[in-house]
């Protein structure tokens, strides 16, 4: 069950990362009407925080998980 939740969490995290990477290309920074009605609007900083923030958090968490897994494998190989 733990592996299934890990896979689901990783897939969802990768979705959030992809969404965070795409968001700056979807909105027009010079036209507030393009992001005014989005979540976090009407300010640009709010929209970017709501749409890109979870992707950044996901990238950090996935990176930490991968790093700890690599360190654990190296520890087993050295022993």
C-alpha distance (Angstrom), angle and dihedral (degrees) to the residues before:
residue distance angle dihedral
X1 . . .
X2 3.79 . .
X3 3.81 91.3 .
X4 3.80 91.8 49.6
X5 3.81 91.5 51.9
X6 3.79 89.7 46.8
X7 3.80 91.7 53.3
X8 3.81 92.5 46.3
X9 3.80 90.5 47.9
X10 3.79 92.2 48.7
X11 3.80 92.9 49.3
X12 3.81 91.2 48.5
X13 3.81 90.4 46.7
X14 3.80 91.5 51.5
X15 3.81 88.6 51.0
X16 3.81 90.2 53.0
X17 3.80 90.9 48.4
X18 3.82 91.6 50.6
X19 3.80 90.1 48.1
X20 3.80 91.0 50.1
X21 3.79 91.0 50.6
X22 3.82 92.7 48.5
X23 3.81 98.5 45.2
X24 3.83 97.6 78.1
X25 3.80 89.2 54.3
X26 3.80 94.1 47.5
X27 3.80 98.6 55.1
X28 3.78 127.1 61.2
X29 3.81 107.3 -128.3
X30 3.81 92.8 -158.9
X31 3.83 94.4 51.0
X32 3.82 113.8 63.5
X33 3.80 89.7 -170.6
X34 3.82 89.3 70.6
X35 3.82 92.5 64.3
X36 3.82 104.9 18.8
X37 3.82 95.3 101.4
X38 3.82 95.8 40.3
X39 3.79 121.9 105.5
X40 3.79 108.6 -78.8
X41 3.81 91.9 25.3
X42 2.93 155.1 163.2
X43 3.82 89.3 50.4
X44 3.80 121.4 64.5
X45 3.80 92.4 -135.1
X46 3.81 91.3 54.4
X47 3.79 92.7 49.1
X48 3.80 92.4 49.1
X49 3.81 91.7 46.0
X50 3.80 92.8 51.7
X51 3.80 96.6 42.2
X52 3.82 101.6 34.7
X53 3.81 102.0 28.6
X54 3.81 97.1 75.5
X55 3.81 89.8 48.5
X56 3.78 91.6 53.9
X57 3.81 91.1 48.4
X58 3.81 90.2 48.2
X59 3.80 92.0 49.9
X60 3.80 90.9 52.0
X61 3.81 93.4 47.7
X62 3.80 94.2 46.0
X63 3.80 90.3 46.2
X64 3.80 91.3 51.7
X65 3.80 91.4 48.7
X66 3.79 92.7 49.8
X67 3.79 91.8 46.4
X68 3.80 93.1 50.4
X69 3.80 91.1 47.5
X70 3.83 91.1 50.9
X71 3.80 91.1 48.5
X72 3.80 91.0 49.4
X73 3.79 91.3 51.9
X74 3.79 91.8 47.8
X75 3.80 89.4 51.0
X76 3.79 91.2 53.1
X77 3.80 91.6 47.4
X78 3.81 92.5 50.8
X79 3.80 93.9 50.1
